[in-house]
Amino acid sequence: MRVNSLIVRWLVITLAIIAPLLYAWYLNDQKNHFTCESHLTIVDNDWRVDSIMTFTFNNGTGSYDTTGEYTEAGQQPVTISNKIAFNYWYEDGRVILVASETNELPKKDEPFRHDIPDFFHHRDSGISIQIMPVNGHSYLFSFGNSPTFYCTKD
C-alpha cells in the first residue's frame, strides 16, 4: 500500500512539472509554425488592388505569397503577384521580418507600390509588425499600431 501511495505521489509531482512545460512548448510551436491567408482590398482615388495573401511562419524563416489584380480608373485590370522569402524574430512584442528574396510582378512601377512598405519590394528590407492571435484559427496583423488585416489559418 505504501509503495502504491509513493508511486502515485511521484506521478502527480512529475505531471505537475511536465504539464506546464508541455503547454509552454505547445504555445511556442503555435507561435512559430503556422500558415494563414487573407483577402486584402486597397482602394485609392485612382486605383484599386484586390489580392489574396498567404503568410507562412516556420521557426525563424517564412514566406509571403500574393496574387491579385491592380486596376487603375478606366483601365483593364492587371494581374499582380509577389513572392517573398524572409527571416523573422520576435522583439519587444513585435515580429521583425527581413526580406531575403522578392519577386514582384509585373516589374512596372505602378502607383500603388508607392504606398506599400519597402519590405514588399526590396531584398534586405525589414518591417516591424504585431501578430495577435484572435482565436485558435486566426490572427490580426497590425502595422504602426493600426490593425492592417485579419489572417485565417489554413
N, C-alpha and C positions, 0 to 999 in steps of 0.2 A: 504494500500500500504506500509506504514511504517513497519507494523508488518511482512509482507512477506519479505521485504528487510532485516530486522533484523534477521529473521529466516534463510535466505539464507547466511548471513554473518557468523552466528554461525555454520551453517552446513559446510561452507567452512573451517572455523577455526578448527572445530572438525575433519574433514577429513585430514587437513594438519597435525594435531597432530597424528592421528591414522595410517595413511598410512605408515610413516617410522617405527612405532612400529610393524606393521604387517609384513613389509618387513624384519626387523631385526629378528622377530620370525621365519619367513619362512627360512631365511638363517641358523639360528641356528638349526632348525629342520632338514634341509638337511644335515648339518654337523654331526649331532648326531644320525640320523636314516637312515641308508642305508645298502644295501647288494650289493656286487659286486663279479664278477667271473673273473678269469684269467687263461690262459693256459701258463704254465711255462715249459721250457725245459732247463736243466742244462747239459752241456757237458764237460767232463774232458777227459784226455788222455785215462784212463782205464775204464770209466763208463759213464752212461747217466741216467738222471732222466727226465721223461716226466709226468707232472701232471696237474690236474685241481684243482684250489684253489678257495674257496669261503670264503669271509670275511663278517661278519655281525656286524654292529655297532648299538647299541641301548642304547643311553643315559647313557654311562659310563660302560656298560658291552658289551661283544661281544663274537663272536666265529669265529674260523678258522677251516675249514674242507677241507681236501685234499685227493685225491685219484689218483693213477697213477702207473707207472711201473719204476722199477730200473733195469738197465741192465749193467752187467759187460762184458767186452770184452770177446767174445767166450762163454758166458753163456746164459742160458734161462732167460727171464725177470721174475722179482719177483714183485708181486703186493704189493704196499705200501699204507699206509693211515695214517692220523693223524687227531685227533680232539682235539682242544684246546679251553677251556673256558678262557676268560681273562677279566680283568678290564682295562679301559683306561681313560686317561685325556689329555688335551691339555696344553702344557707348552712351551713358547717361540717359537711359530710357529711350534712346533713338536708334534707328538702324542706319548705318552708313553704308551706302552702295557705291562702288567704284567700277566703272565700265572697263572691261578688258578687251572687248571686241564689240563693234557695232556694224550693222549692215542695213542702213536706212534706204528704202526705195520709195519712189524714184529719187534720183540724185539731184533733182531740181531744188532750188531754194524757194520753196513755197512760203507764202506769208505766215501760215500757222506755225511754222518752225521757229519763228522769232519769239513766240510766247511759251515755248517748251524748254525746260532746263537743259543745259549742255550735256548732262548725263545721257540723254537720249540721242545725242548727235555725235559726240566726240569720245574717242578712246581715252582712258585715264582721267575722265571727268567723274566727279562724285556728286552725290546728293544725300541729304540727311532727311529721313522721314520717320514717322512714327507708325507702327503697325500694331493696332489694338485688336485683340480677339473680341468679337461681338457675341459669338456663341460657339458651339462646337463645330460649326460649318462655315464660318465666315470671319472676315477681318475688315477693319476700317483703316484705310491708309490716309494719313494726314501729312500735309506739307506746309511748313510755315504756320503751324498751329491751326490750320483750317482743314476740315475734312475734305479729301480730294475724291476718293471713290471707295466703293464697297466691293470687296472681292470675296467670291464664294469658292469654297474648297471643291476641287474636282472629286 
